[in-house]
Amino acid sequence: MSVTGGKMAPSLTQEILSHLGLASKTAAWGTLGTLRTFLNFSVDKDAQRLLRAITGQGVDRSAIVDVLTNRSREQRQLISRNFQERTQQSLQAALSGNLERIVMALLQPTAQFDAQELRTALKASDSAVDVAIEILATRTPPQLQECLAVYKHNFQVEAVDDITSETSGILQDLLLALAKGGRDSYSGIIDYNLAEQDVQALQRAEGPSREETWVPVFTQRNPEHLIRVFDQYQRSTGQELEEAVQNRFHGDAQVALLGLASVIKNTPLYFADKLHQALQETEPNYQVLIRILISRCETDLLSIRAEFRKKFGKSLYSSLQDAVKGDCQSALLALCRAEDM
């Protein structure tokens, strides 16, 4: 959502759903993802098709893409196990480059995929803030707990220990608080007094010694409450909260707070912005494209597509067609699914 004239404007997806009478009933669609459970699923048939795809003359990449981008993650897990039992090898061993990375990500359990992305980011300082905020702030509490458990199992270290050793200051406080997973759940009751208290606390938080006040507000309050806080902050100060962040914070702390504010206000738009940025680079940032399209294709990629089209005047599908080259193009387009007119 965006702030316009002191009010929160509905997202394009909400506008569409409201006209269909489904604004509060997305379950009627089952999902806002682009990838659904395949109803006529046969793990044996799929495993056999994939085996044929890698044992003929050359690898049939289109067959691999067709199977894996039309099955849910649970179905892909069954296919992966069946294939390995038949061949004693992994499917991705027959591939290379970005298509290999896509297939590996599609076949991994969600928590394993997230844990690996988080670990890689924390050990590579150029992407730590961006990826850590994305994973720690956009996963559901059960998803986050499982991710952190897998992180400890796979790397023999707690994620919070890596966060502590690789970051510092306000950024460290933010990431540790997000990893703790202590955000309030929305009770349906608006606490006007708490919202006013939070606005006043953010306004008073002047100078380095009081900047830590922002951390509990941003990481403990539920999104519905924070949207109200952001709105009241703008009306009280005449300044959008993002502008205040830019004035008061610098470097990684600023990037983290701006990213977190974007997630809170409109998560699909947050991802649309990240996809657009990844496509605007001289060479598309395939790691970002792969991570977002795979992690969101079964949850809210339809919403992300709608926000992308609304903000940038061009569909995500067309943008991928224009920017992405090579074997991985068909896989990413299959995850995106369709054009938005």
C-alpha positions as CSV (number, residue, x, y, z in Angstrom):
1,M,0.0,0.0,0.0
2,S,1.1,3.6,-0.5
3,V,0.4,6.7,1.6
4,T,-1.8,9.2,-0.3
5,G,-3.3,12.2,1.4
6,G,-3.0,10.6,4.8
7,K,-4.8,7.4,3.7
8,M,-3.6,4.0,2.7
9,A,-4.4,3.4,-1.0
10,P,-5.4,-0.2,-1.7
11,S,-3.1,-2.3,-3.8
12,L,-4.1,-3.3,-7.4
13,T,-4.7,-6.9,-6.2
14,Q,-7.0,-5.7,-3.4
15,E,-8.9,-3.5,-5.9
16,I,-9.4,-6.5,-8.3
17,L,-10.5,-8.8,-5.5
18,S,-12.9,-6.2,-4.0
19,H,-14.7,-6.0,-7.4
20,L,-15.0,-9.7,-7.4
21,G,-16.4,-9.9,-3.9
22,L,-13.4,-11.7,-2.7
23,A,-11.5,-9.0,-0.9
24,S,-11.4,-10.9,2.3
25,K,-11.8,-14.4,0.8
26,T,-8.6,-15.2,-1.1
27,A,-9.1,-18.8,0.0
28,A,-11.8,-18.9,-2.6
29,W,-9.0,-19.0,-5.2
30,G,-7.0,-21.3,-3.0
31,T,-3.9,-19.3,-3.5
32,L,-2.5,-16.2,-5.0
33,G,0.4,-18.2,-6.3
34,T,1.0,-19.0,-10.0
35,L,1.9,-22.7,-9.3
36,R,-0.8,-25.0,-8.0
37,T,-0.9,-28.7,-7.0
38,F,-1.0,-30.9,-10.1
39,L,-4.3,-32.9,-9.7
40,N,-3.4,-35.9,-11.9
41,F,0.0,-36.4,-10.2
42,S,1.9,-39.6,-10.6
43,V,5.3,-39.6,-9.1
44,D,6.3,-42.7,-11.1
45,K,5.3,-41.2,-14.4
46,D,7.1,-37.9,-13.6
47,A,10.3,-39.6,-12.5
48,Q,10.2,-41.8,-15.7
49,R,9.8,-38.7,-17.9
50,L,12.7,-37.0,-16.2
51,L,14.9,-40.1,-16.6
52,R,14.1,-40.1,-20.3
53,A,14.9,-36.4,-20.5
54,I,18.5,-37.0,-19.4
55,T,19.2,-40.4,-21.0
56,G,18.4,-39.6,-24.7
57,Q,20.6,-37.9,-27.2
58,G,21.2,-34.6,-25.3
59,V,19.3,-33.4,-22.3
60,D,15.6,-32.5,-22.9
61,R,15.5,-29.3,-20.9
62,S,12.0,-28.4,-21.9
63,A,10.7,-31.7,-20.5
64,I,12.5,-31.0,-17.2
65,V,11.1,-27.5,-17.0
66,D,7.6,-28.7,-17.9
67,V,7.5,-31.2,-15.1
68,L,9.0,-29.2,-12.3
69,T,7.2,-25.9,-12.9
70,N,3.8,-27.6,-12.9
71,R,4.1,-29.5,-9.6
72,S,3.8,-28.2,-6.0
73,R,6.9,-28.2,-3.8
74,E,5.6,-31.3,-1.9
75,Q,5.1,-33.1,-5.2
76,R,8.6,-32.1,-6.4
77,Q,10.0,-33.5,-3.2
78,L,8.4,-36.9,-4.0
79,I,9.7,-36.7,-7.5
80,S,13.2,-36.0,-6.3
81,R,13.3,-38.9,-3.9
82,N,11.9,-41.3,-6.5
83,F,14.3,-40.1,-9.1
84,Q,17.3,-40.6,-6.8
85,E,16.1,-44.1,-5.8
86,R,15.9,-45.1,-9.5
87,T,19.2,-43.5,-10.6
88,Q,21.4,-43.0,-7.5
89,Q,22.1,-39.5,-8.8
90,S,20.5,-36.0,-8.6
91,L,18.7,-34.6,-11.6
92,Q,20.7,-31.3,-11.5
93,A,23.9,-33.3,-12.2
94,A,22.8,-33.4,-15.9
95,L,22.4,-29.6,-16.1
96,S,24.6,-26.6,-15.7
97,G,24.5,-22.8,-15.3
98,N,21.4,-20.9,-14.2
99,L,19.1,-23.8,-15.2
100,E,20.9,-26.1,-12.8
101,R,20.5,-23.5,-10.0
102,I,16.8,-23.2,-10.8
103,V,16.3,-27.0,-10.7
104,M,18.3,-27.3,-7.5
105,A,16.1,-24.6,-5.9
106,L,12.9,-26.2,-7.1
107,L,13.8,-29.6,-5.7
108,Q,15.0,-28.3,-2.3
109,P,12.7,-28.1,0.7
110,T,11.7,-24.5,1.4
111,A,13.6,-24.3,4.7
112,Q,16.8,-25.7,3.2
113,F,16.6,-23.2,0.3
114,D,16.0,-20.3,2.7
115,A,18.8,-21.4,5.0
116,Q,21.3,-21.7,2.2
117,E,20.4,-18.3,0.8
118,L,20.6,-16.7,4.3
119,R,24.0,-18.3,5.0
120,T,25.4,-17.2,1.6
121,A,24.2,-13.7,2.2
122,L,25.6,-13.4,5.7
123,K,29.0,-14.6,4.5
124,A,29.0,-12.2,1.5
125,S,28.8,-8.6,2.9
126,D,27.5,-7.1,-0.4
127,S,24.1,-8.8,-0.1
128,A,23.7,-9.5,3.6
129,V,21.3,-6.8,4.4
130,D,19.0,-7.2,1.4
131,V,18.7,-11.0,1.6
132,A,18.5,-11.2,5.4
133,I,15.6,-8.7,5.5
134,E,13.8,-10.5,2.7
135,I,14.0,-13.9,4.5
136,L,13.6,-12.9,8.1
137,A,10.8,-10.4,7.5
138,T,8.7,-12.1,4.8
139,R,8.5,-15.7,6.0
140,T,5.7,-16.9,8.3
141,P,6.7,-17.7,11.9
142,P,6.6,-21.5,11.3
143,Q,8.6,-21.1,8.1
144,L,11.2,-18.9,9.9
145,Q,11.5,-21.4,12.8
146,E,12.1,-24.3,10.4
147,C,14.6,-22.2,8.4
148,L,16.6,-21.4,11.5
149,A,16.5,-25.0,12.6
150,V,17.8,-26.2,9.2
151,Y,20.5,-23.5,9.3
152,K,21.8,-24.8,12.6
153,H,21.7,-28.5,11.4
154,N,23.4,-27.8,8.1
155,F,26.0,-25.3,9.1
156,Q,26.6,-26.4,12.8
157,V,26.1,-22.8,14.0
158,E,23.0,-20.8,15.0
159,A,22.0,-18.1,12.5
160,V,21.9,-15.6,15.3
161,D,25.6,-16.3,15.9
162,D,26.4,-15.6,12.3
163,I,24.3,-12.4,12.4
164,T,26.2,-11.3,15.6
165,S,29.6,-12.0,14.0
166,E,28.9,-10.5,10.6
167,T,26.9,-7.4,11.5
168,S,26.9,-4.6,14.1
169,G,24.9,-1.7,15.5
170,I,21.3,-1.0,14.6
171,L,21.4,-3.5,11.7
172,Q,22.5,-6.3,14.1
173,D,19.7,-5.4,16.5
174,L,17.1,-5.4,13.8
175,L,18.2,-8.8,12.3
176,L,18.5,-10.4,15.8
177,A,15.0,-9.2,16.7
178,L,13.5,-10.4,13.4
179,A,15.2,-13.8,13.9
180,K,13.7,-14.1,17.4
181,G,10.3,-13.9,15.7
182,G,8.5,-11.9,18.5
183,R,6.1,-9.9,16.3
184,D,2.7,-9.4,17.7
185,S,-0.2,-11.1,16.0
186,Y,-3.2,-8.9,14.9
187,S,-6.1,-9.3,17.3
188,G,-8.6,-7.3,15.2
189,I,-8.7,-4.6,17.9
190,I,-7.1,-1.2,17.1
191,D,-5.0,0.1,20.0
192,Y,-5.1,3.9,19.3
193,N,-3.1,4.7,22.5
194,L,-0.3,2.3,21.6
195,A,-0.1,3.7,18.1
196,E,0.2,7.3,19.4
197,Q,2.8,6.1,21.9
198,D,4.8,4.6,19.1
199,V,4.6,7.7,17.0
200,Q,5.8,9.8,19.8
201,A,8.7,7.4,20.6
202,L,9.9,7.5,17.0
203,Q,9.7,11.3,17.0
204,R,11.7,11.5,20.2
205,A,14.3,9.1,19.0
206,E,16.9,11.8,18.1
207,G,20.6,11.1,18.1
208,P,22.7,7.9,18.1
209,S,21.9,7.0,21.8
210,R,18.1,6.7,21.1
211,E,18.0,5.3,17.6
212,E,17.5,1.8,19.1
213,T,13.9,2.9,19.9
214,W,13.1,2.1,16.3
215,V,14.0,-1.5,16.6
216,P,11.2,-2.8,18.9
217,V,8.6,-0.7,17.1
218,F,9.6,-2.1,13.7
219,T,10.1,-5.7,14.8
220,Q,7.5,-6.4,17.5
221,R,4.4,-4.6,16.3
222,N,2.0,-6.3,13.8
223,P,1.8,-4.9,10.3
224,E,-1.8,-3.6,10.7
225,H,-0.7,-1.6,13.7
226,L,2.5,-0.3,12.0
227,I,0.6,0.9,8.9
228,R,-1.5,3.0,11.3
229,V,1.7,4.3,13.0
230,F,3.2,5.2,9.6
231,D,0.1,7.1,8.7
232,Q,-0.1,9.0,12.0
233,Y,3.6,9.7,11.8
234,Q,3.1,11.4,8.5
235,R,0.1,13.4,9.7
236,S,1.9,14.5,12.9
237,T,5.2,15.5,11.3
238,G,4.3,16.3,7.7
239,Q,7.0,13.8,6.7
240,E,6.7,10.2,5.4
241,L,8.4,7.8,7.7
242,E,10.8,6.7,4.9
243,E,12.1,10.2,4.6
244,A,12.8,10.3,8.4
245,V,14.7,7.0,8.0
246,Q,16.8,8.5,5.2
247,N,17.6,11.6,7.3
248,R,18.4,9.8,10.6
249,F,20.1,6.6,9.4
250,H,22.9,5.7,7.1
251,G,24.4,2.7,5.4
252,D,23.2,-0.8,6.1
253,A,20.8,0.4,8.9
254,Q,19.0,2.7,6.5
255,V,18.7,0.0,3.8
256,A,17.4,-2.4,6.4
257,L,14.8,-0.1,7.8
258,L,13.6,1.1,4.4
259,G,13.3,-2.5,3.3
260,L,11.4,-3.5,6.4
261,A,9.0,-0.5,6.0
262,S,8.3,-1.6,2.4
263,V,7.6,-5.2,3.5
264,I,5.2,-3.9,6.2
265,K,3.3,-1.5,3.9
266,N,2.9,-3.8,0.9
267,T,4.8,-7.0,0.7
268,P,3.9,-7.8,-3.0
269,L,5.1,-4.3,-4.0
270,Y,8.3,-4.9,-2.1
271,F,9.0,-8.0,-4.2
272,A,8.0,-6.2,-7.4
273,D,10.5,-3.5,-6.7
274,K,13.2,-6.1,-6.1
275,L,12.4,-8.0,-9.3
276,H,12.5,-4.8,-11.3
277,Q,15.8,-3.8,-9.8
278,A,17.3,-7.2,-10.6
279,L,16.1,-6.9,-14.2
280,Q,17.5,-3.4,-14.6
281,E,21.1,-4.5,-14.0
282,T,23.5,-4.8,-17.0
283,E,23.4,-8.5,-16.4
284,P,20.2,-9.6,-14.7
285,N,20.7,-10.6,-11.1
286,Y,19.7,-14.3,-11.6
287,Q,20.1,-15.1,-7.9
288,V,17.5,-12.6,-6.9
289,L,15.1,-13.6,-9.8
290,I,15.4,-17.3,-8.9
291,R,15.0,-16.8,-5.2
292,I,11.9,-14.6,-5.4
293,L,10.1,-16.4,-8.2
294,I,10.6,-19.8,-6.6
295,S,9.8,-18.7,-3.0
296,R,6.7,-16.7,-4.0
297,C,5.3,-18.8,-6.9
298,E,3.1,-20.8,-4.5
299,T,2.0,-17.9,-2.3
300,D,1.5,-14.5,-3.8
301,L,3.2,-14.2,-7.2
302,L,-0.1,-13.1,-8.8
303,S,-0.2,-10.1,-6.4
304,I,3.5,-9.4,-7.2
305,R,2.7,-9.4,-10.9
306,A,-0.2,-7.0,-10.4
307,E,1.9,-4.6,-8.4
308,F,4.8,-4.8,-11.0
309,R,2.4,-4.0,-13.9
310,K,0.8,-1.2,-12.0
311,K,4.1,0.5,-11.0
312,F,6.3,0.0,-14.0
313,G,3.7,0.0,-16.8
314,K,5.0,-3.3,-18.2
315,S,4.3,-6.9,-17.2
316,L,6.7,-9.0,-15.3
317,Y,6.4,-11.7,-17.9
318,S,7.4,-9.3,-20.7
319,S,10.2,-7.9,-18.6
320,L,11.6,-11.4,-18.1
321,Q,11.3,-12.2,-21.8
322,D,13.3,-9.1,-22.7
323,A,16.0,-9.4,-20.1
324,V,16.6,-13.1,-19.4
325,K,18.5,-15.2,-21.9
326,G,19.6,-18.8,-22.2
327,D,18.2,-22.0,-20.9
328,C,16.8,-20.5,-17.8
329,Q,14.4,-18.2,-19.6
330,S,11.7,-20.8,-20.1
331,A,11.8,-21.9,-16.5
332,L,11.5,-18.4,-15.1
333,L,8.6,-17.6,-17.5
334,A,6.9,-20.8,-16.6
335,L,7.0,-19.8,-12.9
336,C,5.7,-16.3,-13.7
337,R,3.1,-18.1,-15.8
338,A,1.3,-15.5,-17.9
339,E,1.2,-12.1,-19.4
340,D,-0.6,-9.3,-17.6
341,M,-2.4,-7.0,-20.0
